[in-house]
Amino acid sequence: MEPMVEIGQFINRHWQGIMNYIESLINNGILEGLNSIIQTIKRKARGFRNLNNFMTDIYLKCGKLEFDLPKAFI
């Protein structure tokens, strides 16, 4: 009976997180991955001249932008 009580207490402690996941289907892994990319950008740059340059680099790396370059004629 004690394991069932522990499971019930665990669910009560984490209820809001469980409901957030069920409603949004987004887990923390996505945010951790984005944070890792942003931290890598910050380390590689070793400081930006201003915040706009830093934000621009983040948008370019994390924004999944597709730049369709023209095909060269051969």
C-alpha positions as CSV (number, residue, x, y, z in Angstrom):
1,M,0.0,0.0,0.0
2,E,2.9,2.3,0.7
3,P,4.0,2.5,-3.0
4,M,0.6,3.6,-4.0
5,V,0.7,6.4,-1.4
6,E,4.1,7.5,-2.8
7,I,2.7,7.6,-6.3
8,G,-0.3,9.6,-5.2
9,Q,2.0,12.1,-3.5
10,F,4.2,12.3,-6.5
11,I,1.3,13.1,-8.8
12,N,0.0,15.7,-6.4
13,R,3.4,17.5,-6.2
14,H,3.7,17.5,-10.0
15,W,0.1,18.0,-11.0
16,Q,0.5,21.4,-12.6
17,G,3.4,20.3,-14.7
18,I,1.5,17.2,-15.8
19,M,-1.5,19.3,-16.8
20,N,0.7,21.8,-18.6
21,Y,2.1,19.0,-20.7
22,I,-1.2,17.4,-21.5
23,E,-2.6,20.8,-22.6
24,S,0.3,22.0,-24.7
25,L,2.2,18.8,-25.6
26,I,5.4,20.8,-25.2
27,N,8.0,19.4,-22.9
28,N,11.1,21.0,-21.3
29,G,13.5,19.4,-23.8
30,I,12.6,21.9,-26.5
31,L,13.4,24.8,-24.3
32,E,16.7,23.2,-23.1
33,G,17.7,22.6,-26.7
34,L,17.1,26.3,-27.6
35,N,18.9,27.4,-24.5
36,S,21.9,25.3,-25.4
37,I,22.0,26.9,-28.9
38,I,21.8,30.4,-27.5
39,Q,24.5,29.7,-24.9
40,T,26.7,28.4,-27.8
41,I,26.1,31.6,-29.8
42,K,27.1,33.7,-26.8
43,R,30.3,31.7,-26.2
44,K,31.3,31.9,-29.9
45,A,30.8,35.6,-30.1
46,R,32.6,36.5,-26.9
47,G,30.5,39.6,-26.6
48,F,28.4,41.6,-29.1
49,R,28.6,45.3,-29.7
50,N,25.0,45.6,-28.8
51,L,22.0,43.5,-27.9
52,N,20.4,43.8,-31.4
53,N,23.4,41.9,-33.0
54,F,23.0,39.2,-30.4
55,M,19.3,38.9,-31.0
56,T,19.7,38.9,-34.7
57,D,22.1,35.9,-34.5
58,I,19.7,34.1,-32.2
59,Y,16.9,34.6,-34.7
60,L,19.1,33.4,-37.6
61,K,20.2,30.2,-35.8
62,C,16.9,29.3,-34.0
63,G,14.3,30.7,-36.4
64,K,14.4,27.8,-38.8
65,L,14.5,30.3,-41.6
66,E,14.8,29.0,-45.1
67,F,16.8,31.1,-47.6
68,D,16.1,29.9,-51.1
69,L,19.2,30.8,-53.1
70,P,18.9,31.0,-56.8
71,K,20.1,28.0,-58.7
72,A,23.2,28.5,-60.8
73,F,22.8,27.9,-64.6
74,I,25.2,25.2,-65.8
